[in-house]
Amino acid sequence: MGGPWEGLPRDFSTELRAEQQSLASEIIREIRSAVPEFSRPLSGQFGAGIQQGVETALAEFTDRVAGLPSPGPRQLRVYRSLGRGELSEGRSLDALQAAFRLGARIAWRRYARVARRRGLAAEQLVTLAEAVFAHIDEVAAASVQGYVDARTDRAGALGRARQRLHDLLLAGADPAELAAAARLADWPLPAQVAAVSLDPRPAAAPRPPGPSGPSGPSGPPPARLPDRVLAGLDVPQPHLLLPDPATALADPQLAAALHGRGAVIGPAVPPALAAQSLRWARLVRAALPEPPQRPVDCRERYADLLLLTDPALVRLIAERRLAPLAPLTPKQRERLAATLLAWLQTGRGTAPEVAARLGIHPQTARQRLHRVHRLFGPALASPDTRLELEIALRATAPSPSAPGAAPTPAWTT
């Protein structure tokens, strides 16, 4: 067996056993008085667990003094259930550990009185103290294991519940089913969610300035996601679902997690439309020339996103409305297309306004505008034509490089 119990007379266990019932009552009374978390009436499962734990620990200590084996499965289950109970009560192990320490001191005082009546030598009193505190250490260790096991079980169950909720959100489940799944997942159903599409090959994080960069060739480990973010990472097209997007995106923890992941944030939508938000985010990400280092937010690009939803139709519009530019050289087409787009985006502005937008001389802008009007003629008077022209130009114009040039979608080709 081993341990300090071997240094005590085995028949001493008979005298300890006689104290067991009153000692258990004293320990429970003192724990309720001194440990606030255990001050409520010991009723129901909570009370039964505490009562059984104290009585089992005292009985097992006496058995070990008598030379019986170490704690068996039944005793270990009792101690582990104490740890599980603390987790179910929503507490840390601090209160239980305080109760163990108090119980050990009370037991030691009672056992020391019995030992003195028995006439045990001083060195045997030391051995008795070692045995009491060694035993309570074993009980505490088993309770900690129960707490850890329960937390692991809960995390596993919660993870499964959140995975199911994630799947239901992307499947467009009905509101009642979503609400029930959200309750099981401990995930308050928000008014809005937003999907985030991630690149399967994250962009490399830039090294900070100076001689020392990230530790190791791959830099620091990925940042941890906030608890309420639902994730689908082990899939060909990894993604996240953000509850309450405005709040979530203001969280520095999420910002750190998105950095360098080629993230595209979809529009905020009701939970039932989560799959649409993800579809739009993926559509934008697929059109990007390379994974962005910083997140691209679709909320600021709705007009450009609209151009990507039906590229075949946009091509038909472009072929029809931009036909007057077809006979020109590529350089002429590019210049006049940029001029026409600037004119439309300035509300059919003057030559100086167009020039300022394009970063060119007003006389140059005036000459180009004259040519645009000759090519397109009376069609420019039609609001519908102007709308289709802007759609076609925004979808096909290259990103301008001149200062003050009109912004065009970064992902268009």
N, C-alpha and C positions, 0 to 999 in steps of 0.2 A: 504494500500500500504506500509506504513512505510518508514523510511529512511529520510535523510536530505531534500529531496524535499518538505516535508510537511511544513518546516519552511519558505518557500518562497511564495510571493504573486502569485496566479495562473495567474493573468493577466500579470505578468512579462514575461510569455511565449511568448506573442505577440511581445514584443520588442526583445526577443532573436531570434524569428523566422525571424525577418527582417534581422538579421545578418548572417543567415545560409549560403546563397550562397557564399557571399564574404569570410566568415570564412572558408568554405570548401576549397576554392581556395588557401587561405593563408596557411592553414595547409598542403595541398598537396605540395605546392611550397617549404615550409620550410623542409618538410620531404625529398623531393628529393635533397635538398641542403645539409642537415646535415647527412643523413643516406646513406652511399655509396651503400648499396644493393638496394636502391630504386632510384638511380640517373639516371637510363636509362629512355628513353621515355615511358610514360604510355600509351602503345598501346596494343591491343589485350586483351586476357583474364586477363593477369596480371594487366594492367592498369584499366580495367573495375572493377576488384575486389577491388583495392585500392580506386578508386573513389566512388564506391557504399558503401564500408565500412565506409569511412569518412562521407559521406552524411547521411547514415542510423544512425550512432552514434549521430550526431548532431540533427537530427530530433527526435530521440527517447528521447534524453535529454530534448528537449523542450516540448515534449509530457508529460514527467513525471513531469516537473514543472507545467504543466497545469492540473495535477491530473489524467492523463490517466494511464491505467494499465502498469505493468511491461512488459519488452520485450516479444513479442509473437514469434511463430514459425518462422515467416518470418525474423525477426531481428536476431534471433539466428542462422538461416541458413547462413545469410550474414557473421556474425562474425566467425562462424565455418569454412566457406569457406576461410576466410583469413588464418586461421591456416593450412588448407589443402593445400592452395596455396604455403605456405612457404615450406612444405614438398615436393611438386611437383617441386619446384625450387631448391631443394637440399640443403636447408639452415636449420639452427637451428631456434629457436624462438627468438634469441637475437635481430635481426634486427627489427622484428615486435614489440617486447616489447619496444625497443628504440623509434620506431615511435609512439607508444601509449603514452609514457611519454612526448615526444615532443608535440604531438597533444593536450594533456591535458593542458600543460603549455600555449600554444598559445590560446586555448579556454578560459582558466581562465583569461588571460590578457584581452581578448576582452569582456568577460562577466562582468569583474570587471569595465571596463569603462562604459558599459551600466548601471550597477547597480548604479554607482556614479551619472550618469546623472539622473537616476530615483530618486535618493535621498534615497537609502536603507540605513538602519542603519548599524553600524560597525558589530554588531552581525549577521546581515543578510548576510553581505559579508563573514563572516566566514562560515556560513551555505552554501552559494553558493560554496565556495571552497570545502567544504566537499562533496557536491553533485557532483561537477565535477569529483573529484578523486574517489569517490565511483562508479560513472558511468563507468569511464574508467577501474576500476578494474573488473567490471562485463563483460565489452567487452573483456578485456584481458583473463579472465577466460574462456569465451566461445570460444575464438580463440585457447587457449591451448587445450581445449577439442576436437576441430576440428582437431588439429594437431595430438593428441593422437589417435583419431579415424582413421585418415588417415593412420597413421603408423601401427595400428593394422590391418586395411584392407589390407595394402600392405604386411605385414608379412604373413597374411593368404593366400593371392594370391600367394606370393612367395613360401610359404610352399607347397601349392598344386602343383605349377609348378615344384618344386624340387622333390616332391614325384613322379610325373609322369615321370620326367627324370630318377629318381632312378629305377622305374619299367621298363622303356624302355631299360636302360643299362643292366639290368639283363635278359631282354627278347631277347637281341641280335638284337635290331632294326637296320634298315639300316642307313648308315651314314647321309643321308639327314634328316631323321626324328629325329635322335639324335641331329644334329646341330640346327634344328628348336626348339626343346624342350629345348636345352641348352640356346638359346637366351632368350626364355621366362622365364627361371629360373635364368637369370643373373648369369650364371655359365659357364665361358669360357671353351670350350671343350678342355681338355688336350690331349697331345700325348699319355699318358699312365695313367692307373688307377690301383689300387691294392685293393682287397677286404680284409677285416679283419673279421674273424670269432670270435665271442665272446661267452663265456660260459654263458648259461642262469642263472647260479647261480655263480656269480662272486666270485673269491677267496677272502678270508678275508684279508684285508690290515693289514700288520704287525704293531704292536705298536712300536713307537720309543723307544729307550733306555731311561731309567730313570723312575722315579716314575709316571710321568704323561703321559698317552697315549692319543688317540683321545678323543674328547668330546663325551660323551654318549656311549652306548654300541655298536653302529654301526659305530662309527668313523665319519670322516668328510664327507660332502655331495659329490656326484660324481662331477668330474671336468667337466666343460663345453667344448663341442667340438668346434674346429675351424669352422668358418662360412661356408667354402666351402666343408666340409666333409658331404657326404650324409649318412643318417643313417636309418637303419631298426631295431629299438630296441623293438618295441611292437609285436614281433613275437616269435614263439617257438625257432628259431635259430637266435638270434640277430646278426647283422653284420653292417659293415661300408663300404663305398666306398671312397677311398682316391684319389683325383686328384693329379697328379704330385707326386708320392709316395716318391721320394727322398727328395723333399722339405717338404712335409707334415710330414714325419717321423722325420725330424729334428726340428719340432716345439715343444717346451717344453709343450705347452698347450695340444697337442695331446698325448704326452708321459704321462702327468699326467692323461689324460682321459683313457688311455689304462691300466694304472697300476692297478693290481688286478682284471682285467676283464677276465683273462684266454684267452688273445688275441693270435690268430695265424694270421700272415700277409701273404696273398697270393702273388704269383708272380706278378710283374708289367707287364701289358699287354695293347694292344690297347683297347680303350673304347668298341669296339664291342665284345671283349672277356671277359668283366667284370664277366660274369656268370662263366666262366672257372676258373678265379682267385678265386672266392668264393668257387667253388666246391673243388678246391685243398686245400684251407685253411681249409674247413670243414673236408676234408678227414684226414688231419694231426691232427686236433683238436680231432676228434673222436678216434684216436689211442693213444692219450695221456693218461697216467694212471690217471692223475688228472689235473685240470686247472692250467696252469703255472702262477706264480706270475708275471713274466716278459714276455713280448711278445716273441713268437717264430716266427722267420722270415724264411719263406719258400725259400726265395732267396738264403739262405746259405745252403739249404738242398735239392737241386734239385735231386741229385742221390737217396737220401732216399725217396723223394716224389714219384719218379718213381716206387719204389718198392711197394708203397701202392696203385698204380692205378689199378693193376690187381693181387690181392693177390692169386687168384686161380692158375694163371699161375706160380707165384713165388713158390707156394707150389709144383707144378708139377716139376719145375726145381730142387727144394731142394730134393724132394724124389728121383729123378734120380741121381743127381750129388753127394749127400751126402750118398748114399746107403752104401759105404764102411765103414762108421762110425756106421752104425746101430747095428752091433753085440756087440759094446763096451758098457761098463757101462756108465751111465750118466756123471760121473765125467771125465772119459777118453774121451768121446765125446766132452765135453766142452773144455778140454785142447787142444785136437788136432784140433778142429775147430778154436779156437783162434789162434793157431800156424799157421795153413794153411792160415787164413785170414791175419795175420801179414806178412807172406811170400809173399802173393799176393800184399798186399798194399805197401810193400817195393820194389816192382819190382823184385820179386824172389830173395830177399836179402839173405845175408850170415847169419850164425847162430848168430854172434854178433849183427847184425842189427835187427834181429827178437827178440833177447833177450832184446835189449834196448827198443824196442817198447812194449814188454810185461812186462818189469820190472822183468825179471828172469835171472838166470845165463846162460852164453853162452853155457856151457856144457849141461844144461837141454834143452835149445833150440835145440842144435845139435841132442840130442837123440830123441826129439819129431819130428824134421824134417825128420830124418831117417825113423821113423815109418810112417809118412805121405806119404813119397815117396813109401814105401812098400805097403801101402794100396791102393793108387791111381795109382801107376805105370805110364806107358807111357802116360796115359790120360793127365797128367800135362804138356806135351809138346805142347798140342793143345791150341792156343790162344782162340778159341771159348769155349773150356772146362773151361779154367781159368776164362773167363768172366762170364760164368754161375755159376761157383763155388763161385766167389765173390758176385754175386747177391744173391745166396742162403745163403751164410754165413752172409752177411750184414742184410738180412731179418730175420734170425733166431738166430743169436748169442746174448747172453745176454750182457748187458752193462758191460764192464770190470771195475774192481775196482782197479786194480794195477796201481801204478804210471807209467805214460808214455804209458799206454795201448792204443791200437788202438781205435779211437772213433767209436762208432756205434750209429745208430739212437736212440734217447731217447724214441721215442714212439713205437718202435717195440717190439713184444713179442716173 
